[in-house]
Structures are given as structure tokens and as C-alpha cells.
Amino acid sequence: KRSASLKKPNSTEVDFGKVSAHLTSLKAKYQRNLNNFRANTGKEHPLRVAVSENKRSTGTVPLIDVKEDLWVGTIAYGTPAQSIKIDFDTGSADTLVNPGAYSPNSSSTSVKTSKTFSNAYADGTTASGTVYTDVVTIGGLQAAKAAIGLSTSELVDTANEGGNQGIAGMSFLALSTFGSSYPPFLDSLYNAGVLSAFEFSFKLGSSGSELYLGGYNSSDILGSPTWVSADSSHGFWQVPATATYYGSIESIIDTGTTLIVAPSSQASDYFYYLGVEERKRFGKSYGSYNCSKPPPVSFTYGEKTISLDASAITIGTDTDGACLLSIVGENSGVNAWILGDAFLRNTLAIFDRTNKRVGFATRAAGPQ
């Protein structure tokens, strides 16, 4: 679960309670992913660290910016099609929706499977339900037998998330709760032969945002993408990077996360090297700086350096008016930096399932 706004109402001031809740949910998501990886492979995930419990074609899906905290698009399941607003998440593998978002009884092609799911969240709530398969329609593309999990309790806060009704996972299947027998929508499209390539890309910004299925729109970028191999055996879109003034890191590219989240000790070191003040709020680490002098924050992939622009570098202000970086220190359970939407707004990211790689390209319109 993530809040649609990390600021206090009608203010630039960061609501640390909301950020803390978002990070708690993030931790729960990654713990669930690690457990799924172990169940699917019989091995512990190599990034796992101990955490204290507290027809072949392309398609375009317009995404709506919800307060620069998440981007929501439309997917449809069933016959006739039932449209669902959803958060497309490269940090998880399954499609899960709120009760009432999808009605199996209203679809002539719905099949109830014997598979059930139960996801526990760190805030004490639990989402459980049944997996169905049905026809999926998205971006003008269609395929049968796509899995959708219908929860019996609320997964996402629809009222505060721009109408969002669930999560559509787009990671590798090693993180799936459902298992490989119940493929998610992207795999169903590819298996049906309707995708021109087993690729997709995200363009995130204040306007013109989209999910492009089957590759990327060459008119949206300048030059060619820089490709970096992903370690797909671990389930995540995990790629090596270099952080400004810090050095080599492992990064996970996660469209389902608002912020950039680094392991606490690494975030502390990074803030020091960056020359910003570290502040603790709700047990999380934040980097504080003079709003008129933002530090240079960038990440390098291969030969491609991606810098955060002024709007993406901050999540808002502290009580004294100081700006706070969109990079937060939190032990999420993985020894990697989770690069969410604050990073992705500064590039066009391409995810290639066939070749197990991520591409980064300069956007023709610049960062949004």
C-alpha cells in the first residue's frame, strides 16, 4: 500500500507518518517477494539481509499522475471487458485488485482456479483471496487466461490514490505468489503472440505519461538506449549502478515505489559524501539541504548518467522549511537501492524480458 501524497494537506511540508507508512509497506512487499523467491526456487535470495520485524504488435497505456506519487493506468479483464484502474509495478509479479474491482460472475470467460493467496502487510493488515483467469485487454492488445487475484479486503486506498484499484506486477515470475501456472497479463500477452517483443517501457511525468507494451516509442527518446544486463535469476529488475560520490551499488528499478530507498547505513554514508544533513524521522533517515542549493544527485548505468532534476530531487520540506531529498534510508530487507518514481521521472526506462536487461534513454522532452 502507498499513500497518494507524502505531504501534509495544502503544504510542501513532508508528512513523515505517511512516508513511514509507505516505507513500512515497501518493506512488507520486499519480504513477501523474498519469501516467494524461496518458495519458487528452494533458495534464499542472494540480496536478502536480516531485518528487524516492526497479433504481434505494441500497445500504449496512458498513465495518470496522482500527485507525483504514483501513476495509474487502465487494464480490463473479462467478457465483456471490465475496466480497472491500476498501478503497474515492476517490483512485484502478480495482479491483485480490491474487492469489487473485478466481478467474475459478470464475465462469461472467467475461470475460478484452486489457487488462493494471502499477503500479510507490515501495518498488520492482510489481503487474501482467490486467483481467477480471464481474458485481459490492455492498450488495444488482448489475450486469454491471464491471472488476476481478487482480494476479499482492501489492497489499496482507492479514494486517496486517484481511483487506483490494485497492483499489476511486471517483475520476473520468481517473485510470484501465484506461481508460473497462473501467468500475469504481460506473460499472457506474449504467450498469445500479440506482443511484437517481450519488452515494455515507462515514461513518467506530470503529463504525457505512458506504459508502452512491446518495446518503446523511438520518438520519445534522443539517440539510442544504454542497455544494462539484469540479474533475472533473482526475480527483480536488478542492475548494477554507480551513485554520485558514493560508488558501486546494486539497484532495483521499481515503478511501484514513490521514492529512492537505500539501506540505512548506505544512505547515511551517501548523505555525508553528498554534503547534506542527515535527519531521523520515525526511525528513517532523510537528507536535508538548503532548497536554493540542491546537491547533484545522479546514477550511472554503463556509459549513461541520469541526473535527478530539481522537481524529482526533493519530496518536500521539513518543519523548518529545509528541503528533503527523495532518497530515504530504510532497511527494506534487500541489500540494494530501490529506485522508484523519483528516479524514473528523469529517464525513459525499457524492460526487456527476452534478453534480461534494462535500457535507459534520454527523453526527447527532458525530465518531467
C-alpha positions as CSV (number, residue, x, y, z in Angstrom):
1,K,0.0,0.0,0.0
2,R,1.3,3.5,-0.7
3,S,-0.2,6.9,0.1
4,A,-1.1,9.1,-2.9
5,S,0.5,12.1,-1.2
6,L,3.6,12.2,1.1
7,K,3.0,15.8,2.1
8,K,0.6,17.4,4.6
9,P,-2.7,18.8,3.1
10,N,-2.2,22.1,1.2
11,S,1.5,22.3,2.2
12,T,5.0,21.5,0.9
13,E,5.8,20.0,4.4
14,V,6.5,16.3,4.3
15,D,4.2,14.1,6.4
16,F,6.7,11.8,8.0
17,G,3.9,9.5,9.2
18,K,2.8,8.9,5.6
19,V,6.4,8.4,4.4
20,S,7.0,5.9,7.3
21,A,3.8,4.0,6.3
22,H,4.9,3.9,2.7
23,L,8.3,2.5,3.7
24,T,6.7,0.0,6.0
25,S,4.6,-1.2,3.1
26,L,7.7,-1.3,0.9
27,K,9.5,-3.5,3.4
28,A,6.5,-5.9,3.5
29,K,6.4,-6.1,-0.3
30,Y,10.1,-7.0,-0.4
31,Q,9.8,-9.5,2.4
32,R,6.9,-11.1,0.5
33,N,9.0,-11.1,-2.7
34,L,11.9,-12.8,-0.9
35,N,9.7,-15.4,0.6
36,N,8.1,-16.1,-2.9
37,F,11.6,-16.4,-4.4
38,R,12.5,-19.0,-1.7
39,A,9.2,-20.9,-2.3
40,N,9.7,-20.9,-6.1
41,T,13.4,-21.8,-6.2
42,G,14.2,-23.5,-3.0
43,K,17.0,-21.0,-2.3
44,E,17.4,-17.8,-0.3
45,H,17.6,-14.7,-2.4
46,P,21.2,-13.5,-2.5
47,L,20.2,-9.9,-1.7
48,R,18.3,-10.9,1.4
49,V,19.5,-9.3,4.6
50,A,18.2,-9.7,8.1
51,V,15.5,-7.2,9.0
52,S,14.0,-6.4,12.4
53,E,10.3,-7.0,12.4
54,N,8.5,-3.9,13.4
55,K,-1.0,-10.4,-33.3
56,R,2.4,-9.3,-32.7
57,S,2.1,-5.6,-32.0
58,T,2.6,-2.9,-29.5
59,G,0.2,-1.1,-27.2
60,T,0.2,2.2,-25.3
61,V,-1.5,2.7,-21.9
62,P,-1.9,6.4,-20.8
63,L,-0.9,6.9,-17.2
64,I,-2.4,9.5,-14.9
65,D,-0.1,11.3,-12.5
66,V,-1.6,11.2,-9.0
67,K,0.2,14.0,-7.1
68,E,3.6,12.9,-8.4
69,D,3.5,9.9,-6.1
70,L,2.1,7.2,-8.4
71,W,0.9,6.7,-12.0
72,V,-2.3,4.9,-12.7
73,G,-3.5,3.3,-16.0
74,T,-6.3,1.2,-17.2
75,I,-6.4,-2.6,-17.7
76,A,-9.6,-4.7,-18.4
77,Y,-10.5,-8.3,-17.5
78,G,-13.4,-10.3,-18.6
79,T,-16.1,-10.7,-21.3
80,P,-17.5,-8.1,-21.6
81,A,-14.4,-6.2,-20.5
82,Q,-14.4,-4.7,-17.0
83,S,-12.0,-1.7,-16.8
84,I,-9.8,-1.4,-13.7
85,K,-7.6,1.5,-12.8
86,I,-4.3,0.0,-11.6
87,D,-0.7,0.7,-10.5
88,F,1.8,-1.0,-12.8
89,D,4.5,-2.3,-10.6
90,T,7.9,-3.6,-11.8
91,G,8.7,-4.5,-8.2
92,S,6.2,-7.4,-7.9
93,A,4.9,-10.2,-10.2
94,D,1.2,-10.6,-9.7
95,T,-2.0,-8.7,-10.5
96,L,-4.1,-8.1,-7.3
97,V,-7.2,-6.0,-7.1
98,N,-9.6,-4.6,-4.4
99,P,-12.9,-6.3,-3.8
100,G,-15.5,-5.1,-6.3
101,A,-12.9,-4.1,-8.9
102,Y,-13.5,-7.3,-10.8
103,S,-16.7,-9.3,-10.9
104,P,-16.1,-12.9,-12.0
105,N,-19.8,-13.6,-12.2
106,S,-20.2,-10.8,-14.8
107,S,-17.7,-12.4,-17.2
108,S,-18.5,-15.3,-19.5
109,T,-14.8,-16.2,-19.8
110,S,-13.9,-16.1,-16.1
111,V,-12.4,-19.3,-14.6
112,K,-12.1,-19.7,-10.8
113,T,-8.9,-21.6,-10.0
114,S,-8.0,-23.6,-7.0
115,K,-5.2,-21.2,-6.2
116,T,-5.6,-18.8,-3.2
117,F,-3.3,-16.1,-1.9
118,S,-2.7,-14.4,1.4
119,N,-0.4,-11.4,1.8
120,A,0.4,-10.0,5.2
121,Y,1.4,-6.4,5.4
122,A,3.7,-4.8,8.0
123,D,0.9,-2.5,9.2
124,G,-1.0,-5.5,10.5
125,T,-3.5,-5.9,7.6
126,T,-3.8,-9.0,5.5
127,A,-5.0,-9.3,1.9
128,S,-6.3,-12.7,0.9
129,G,-8.4,-14.0,-1.9
130,T,-8.8,-16.3,-4.9
131,V,-7.0,-16.4,-8.2
132,Y,-9.1,-16.3,-11.4
133,T,-8.0,-16.5,-15.1
134,D,-9.8,-14.4,-17.7
135,V,-9.4,-12.5,-20.9
136,V,-7.2,-9.4,-20.5
137,T,-7.4,-6.3,-22.7
138,I,-4.9,-3.6,-22.4
139,G,-3.5,-0.9,-24.8
140,G,-5.5,-2.4,-27.7
141,L,-4.0,-5.9,-27.1
142,Q,-5.9,-9.0,-25.9
143,A,-5.0,-12.4,-24.5
144,A,-6.8,-15.2,-22.7
145,K,-6.1,-17.0,-19.4
146,A,-4.4,-14.1,-17.6
147,A,-4.3,-14.4,-13.9
148,I,-6.0,-11.9,-11.6
149,G,-6.2,-12.1,-7.8
150,L,-9.4,-10.8,-6.3
151,S,-8.9,-9.8,-2.7
152,T,-11.5,-10.0,0.0
153,S,-10.1,-6.9,1.7
154,E,-8.8,-3.6,0.5
155,L,-5.3,-3.7,-1.0
156,V,-5.0,0.0,-2.0
157,D,-6.7,3.1,-0.8
158,T,-8.8,3.9,-3.9
159,A,-10.2,7.1,-2.6
160,N,-6.7,8.6,-1.9
161,E,-4.9,7.0,-4.9
162,G,-6.7,8.6,-7.8
163,G,-9.1,5.7,-8.3
164,N,-6.4,3.1,-8.2
165,Q,-7.9,-0.3,-7.6
166,G,-4.9,-2.6,-7.4
167,I,-1.4,-3.6,-8.5
168,A,-0.3,-5.2,-11.7
169,G,3.1,-6.8,-11.2
170,M,5.7,-6.8,-14.1
171,S,8.8,-8.4,-12.5
172,F,10.1,-11.8,-13.2
173,L,8.0,-14.8,-12.2
174,A,10.4,-15.9,-9.5
175,L,8.6,-13.3,-7.2
176,S,5.1,-14.6,-8.0
177,T,2.7,-15.6,-5.2
178,F,0.5,-17.4,-7.8
179,G,3.3,-19.4,-9.4
180,S,4.2,-20.0,-13.1
181,S,1.0,-21.9,-13.7
182,Y,-1.0,-18.7,-13.5
183,P,0.8,-16.2,-15.7
184,P,0.2,-12.4,-15.2
185,F,-1.1,-10.2,-18.0
186,L,2.3,-9.4,-19.7
187,D,3.2,-13.1,-19.9
188,S,-0.2,-13.9,-21.3
189,L,0.1,-11.3,-24.0
190,Y,3.5,-12.6,-25.0
191,N,2.4,-16.3,-24.9
192,A,-0.6,-15.4,-27.1
193,G,1.8,-13.9,-29.7
194,V,0.3,-10.4,-29.6
195,L,3.4,-8.6,-28.5
196,S,6.0,-7.5,-31.0
197,A,8.6,-8.1,-28.4
198,F,8.7,-9.2,-24.8
199,E,9.5,-5.7,-23.7
200,F,7.8,-2.7,-22.2
201,S,8.8,0.8,-21.2
202,F,7.7,3.6,-18.8
203,K,7.6,7.3,-19.4
204,L,6.6,9.1,-16.2
205,G,6.0,12.8,-15.7
206,S,3.5,15.4,-14.8
207,S,1.9,15.0,-18.3
208,G,2.1,12.6,-21.2
209,S,3.0,9.6,-19.1
210,E,2.5,6.1,-20.5
211,L,3.3,2.5,-20.4
212,Y,4.4,1.2,-23.8
213,L,3.9,-2.5,-24.4
214,G,6.1,-4.4,-26.9
215,G,9.1,-2.2,-26.8
216,Y,9.5,1.6,-26.7
217,N,8.4,4.6,-28.8
218,S,11.6,5.8,-30.6
219,S,10.1,9.3,-31.0
220,D,10.1,9.7,-27.2
221,I,13.9,9.4,-26.9
222,L,17.1,11.1,-28.2
223,G,19.7,8.7,-29.6
224,S,19.8,5.0,-28.6
225,P,19.2,3.4,-25.2
226,T,22.0,2.3,-23.0
227,W,21.4,-1.4,-22.0
228,V,22.5,-3.0,-18.8
229,S,22.1,-6.7,-18.0
230,A,19.6,-7.6,-15.3
231,D,20.2,-10.4,-12.9
232,S,16.8,-12.1,-13.6
233,S,17.6,-15.2,-11.6
234,H,16.8,-13.1,-8.5
235,G,13.3,-12.0,-9.7
236,F,13.8,-8.3,-9.6
237,W,14.8,-5.9,-12.3
238,Q,18.2,-5.7,-10.6
239,V,21.0,-3.9,-12.3
240,P,24.4,-2.5,-11.1
241,A,24.9,1.2,-11.0
242,T,27.2,3.9,-9.6
243,A,25.8,6.6,-7.3
244,T,27.2,10.1,-7.3
245,Y,30.1,10.5,-4.7
246,Y,29.3,7.0,-3.4
247,G,30.4,4.3,-5.8
248,S,29.0,1.0,-6.9
249,I,25.6,-0.1,-5.8
250,E,23.0,-2.8,-6.7
251,S,19.8,-1.2,-7.8
252,I,16.3,-2.5,-8.3
253,I,14.1,-0.5,-10.8
254,D,10.7,-0.3,-9.2
255,T,7.8,1.6,-10.7
256,G,5.7,0.6,-7.7
257,T,7.7,2.8,-5.3
258,T,7.5,6.5,-5.0
259,L,10.9,7.2,-3.5
260,I,14.5,6.1,-3.8
261,V,15.2,3.8,-0.8
262,A,18.7,2.9,0.2
263,P,19.8,0.6,3.1
264,S,20.1,2.8,6.2
265,S,23.8,2.7,6.6
266,Q,24.5,3.3,2.9
267,A,22.1,6.2,3.0
268,S,23.9,7.8,5.9
269,D,27.2,7.5,4.1
270,Y,25.7,8.8,0.9
271,F,24.3,11.9,2.7
272,Y,27.7,12.5,4.2
273,Y,29.5,12.3,0.9
274,L,26.8,14.5,-0.7
275,G,27.3,17.1,1.9
276,V,23.7,17.2,3.2
277,E,22.5,16.9,6.8
278,E,21.1,13.6,7.9
279,R,17.8,13.8,9.9
280,K,16.0,11.0,11.6
281,R,12.2,10.9,11.4
282,F,10.1,7.8,12.6
283,G,13.3,5.8,12.5
284,K,14.0,6.6,8.8
285,S,17.0,8.6,7.5
286,Y,16.4,11.8,5.4
287,G,18.9,14.1,3.7
288,S,18.2,17.8,4.4
289,Y,19.6,20.7,2.3
290,N,19.1,24.4,1.5
291,C,16.3,24.5,-1.1
292,S,18.2,27.1,-3.1
293,K,21.2,24.8,-3.4
294,P,20.2,21.3,-4.3
295,P,23.0,18.8,-4.4
296,P,23.9,17.0,-7.6
297,V,22.3,13.5,-7.5
298,S,22.9,11.1,-10.3
299,F,23.1,7.4,-11.1
300,T,25.3,5.9,-13.8
301,Y,24.4,2.8,-15.8
302,G,27.1,1.7,-18.2
303,E,28.0,4.9,-20.0
304,K,24.7,6.6,-19.2
305,T,24.5,9.1,-16.3
306,I,21.0,10.0,-15.2
307,S,20.7,13.1,-13.1
308,L,17.7,14.0,-10.9
309,D,16.2,17.3,-11.9
310,A,15.1,19.9,-9.3
311,S,11.5,18.6,-9.0
312,A,12.5,15.0,-8.6
313,I,15.3,15.5,-6.2
314,T,13.0,16.5,-3.3
315,I,9.9,15.1,-1.6
316,G,9.1,18.4,0.1
317,T,10.2,20.3,3.2
318,D,10.8,19.7,6.9
319,T,9.1,21.8,9.6
320,D,11.9,24.4,9.4
321,G,11.5,24.8,5.7
322,A,14.6,22.9,4.7
323,C,14.2,20.7,1.6
324,L,14.4,16.9,2.0
325,L,15.9,14.6,-0.6
326,S,13.7,12.0,-2.3
327,I,16.3,9.4,-1.2
328,V,15.4,7.8,2.2
329,G,17.3,5.4,4.4
330,E,15.3,2.3,5.3
331,N,16.3,-1.4,5.8
332,S,13.7,-2.9,3.4
333,G,15.1,-6.4,3.6
334,V,17.3,-6.3,0.5
335,N,20.9,-5.2,0.2
336,A,20.1,-2.9,-2.7
337,W,18.9,0.6,-3.6
338,I,15.3,0.6,-4.7
339,L,15.0,3.2,-7.4
340,G,11.3,4.3,-7.7
341,D,9.4,7.0,-9.5
342,A,11.6,9.9,-8.2
343,F,14.4,8.3,-10.4
344,L,12.2,7.1,-13.3
345,R,10.8,10.6,-14.0
346,N,14.3,11.5,-15.2
347,T,14.7,8.9,-17.9
348,L,12.8,6.5,-20.2
349,A,13.2,3.0,-18.8
350,I,12.9,0.0,-21.1
351,F,12.5,-3.5,-19.6
352,D,13.5,-6.4,-21.9
353,R,12.3,-9.8,-20.6
354,T,13.8,-11.8,-23.5
355,N,17.3,-10.5,-23.1
356,K,17.0,-9.9,-19.4
357,R,18.2,-6.3,-19.5
358,V,17.1,-2.7,-18.7
359,G,17.6,0.1,-21.1
360,F,17.9,3.8,-20.1
361,A,17.3,6.6,-22.7
362,T,17.3,10.4,-22.7
363,R,13.8,11.6,-23.1
364,A,13.2,13.9,-26.1
365,A,11.1,16.2,-23.9
366,G,13.6,16.1,-21.0
367,P,12.8,15.1,-17.4
368,Q,9.2,15.6,-16.4
